[in-house]
Amino acid sequence: YEAGRELYVLQARVWNVEAELDARRAELAAAEHGVAGAAVAAVEGRGGNPERIAAVLDATQSAERVGRLKAEIRELEARRAEYVGELERYRAANPAEI
């Protein structure tokens, strides 16, 4: 029982970090789209200066979010590599329990 539980826990950590990675990558795509949309709005400036200023602010905030998300993704990828390594080492050490 204990060996099976440990295998499950190790596998679940991999699954969880992969789910977090998927979520962050989706957030990153949305944030990058937000940067592009805000940049276009800032350049077009249809509503005048107040709207252009708001668009520049939106673009800046979205760009900051992109940077944070990229850092989070790098961290999650490192954790995933660590967890996968632990899982593979466990499986190699316990081939009868797989």
C-alpha positions as CSV (number, residue, x, y, z in Angstrom):
1,Y,0.0,0.0,0.0
2,E,2.7,2.5,1.0
3,A,4.7,2.0,-2.2
4,G,1.6,2.5,-4.3
5,R,0.7,5.6,-2.4
6,E,4.2,7.1,-2.8
7,L,4.0,6.3,-6.6
8,Y,0.6,8.1,-6.8
9,V,1.9,11.1,-4.8
10,L,4.9,11.5,-7.1
11,Q,2.8,11.1,-10.2
12,A,0.2,13.6,-8.8
13,R,2.9,16.2,-8.3
14,V,3.8,15.9,-12.0
15,W,0.2,16.1,-13.0
16,N,-0.5,19.1,-10.8
17,V,2.5,21.1,-12.0
18,E,1.6,20.3,-15.6
19,A,-1.9,21.6,-15.0
20,E,-0.4,24.8,-13.5
21,L,1.9,25.1,-16.5
22,D,-1.1,24.8,-18.9
23,A,-3.0,27.5,-16.9
24,R,-0.1,29.9,-16.9
25,R,0.6,29.4,-20.6
26,A,-3.1,30.2,-21.3
27,E,-2.8,33.3,-19.1
28,L,0.4,34.3,-20.9
29,A,-1.3,34.0,-24.3
30,A,-4.2,36.2,-23.1
31,A,-1.8,38.8,-21.6
32,E,0.3,38.9,-24.8
33,H,-3.0,39.4,-26.7
34,G,-3.8,42.2,-24.3
35,V,-0.4,43.9,-24.9
36,A,-1.0,43.8,-28.6
37,G,-4.6,45.1,-28.4
38,A,-3.6,47.9,-26.0
39,A,-0.6,48.9,-28.2
40,V,-2.9,49.2,-31.2
41,A,-5.4,51.2,-29.2
42,A,-2.6,53.5,-28.1
43,V,-1.3,54.0,-31.6
44,E,-4.7,54.5,-33.2
45,G,-5.9,56.8,-30.3
46,R,-9.4,57.2,-31.7
47,G,-10.8,58.8,-28.6
48,G,-8.0,61.3,-28.0
49,N,-5.4,61.7,-25.4
50,P,-7.3,60.2,-22.4
51,E,-8.0,57.0,-24.3
52,R,-4.4,56.8,-25.6
53,I,-3.1,57.3,-22.1
54,A,-5.3,54.6,-20.8
55,A,-4.3,52.3,-23.6
56,V,-0.6,52.9,-22.9
57,L,-1.2,52.2,-19.2
58,D,-3.0,48.9,-20.2
59,A,-0.2,47.9,-22.4
60,T,2.3,48.6,-19.7
61,Q,0.4,46.6,-17.1
62,S,-0.1,43.7,-19.6
63,A,3.6,43.7,-20.4
64,E,4.4,43.5,-16.7
65,R,2.0,40.6,-16.4
66,V,3.7,38.9,-19.3
67,G,7.0,39.2,-17.6
68,R,5.7,37.8,-14.3
69,L,4.0,34.9,-16.1
70,K,7.1,34.0,-18.0
71,A,9.1,33.9,-14.8
72,E,6.4,31.7,-13.2
73,I,6.5,29.4,-16.2
74,R,10.2,29.0,-15.9
75,E,9.9,28.2,-12.3
76,L,7.1,25.7,-12.9
77,E,9.1,24.1,-15.7
78,A,12.0,23.6,-13.3
79,R,9.7,22.1,-10.7
80,R,8.3,19.8,-13.3
81,A,11.7,18.6,-14.3
82,E,12.6,18.0,-10.7
83,Y,9.3,16.1,-10.1
84,V,9.7,14.0,-13.2
85,G,13.2,13.1,-12.2
86,E,12.0,12.0,-8.7
87,L,9.3,10.0,-10.3
88,E,11.7,8.3,-12.7
89,R,14.2,7.6,-10.0
90,Y,11.4,6.0,-7.9
91,R,10.2,3.9,-10.8
92,A,13.8,2.8,-11.5
93,A,14.3,1.8,-7.8
94,N,11.0,0.0,-7.5
95,P,10.3,-1.7,-10.9
96,A,8.0,-4.4,-9.3
97,E,5.6,-1.7,-7.9
98,I,4.9,0.0,-11.2
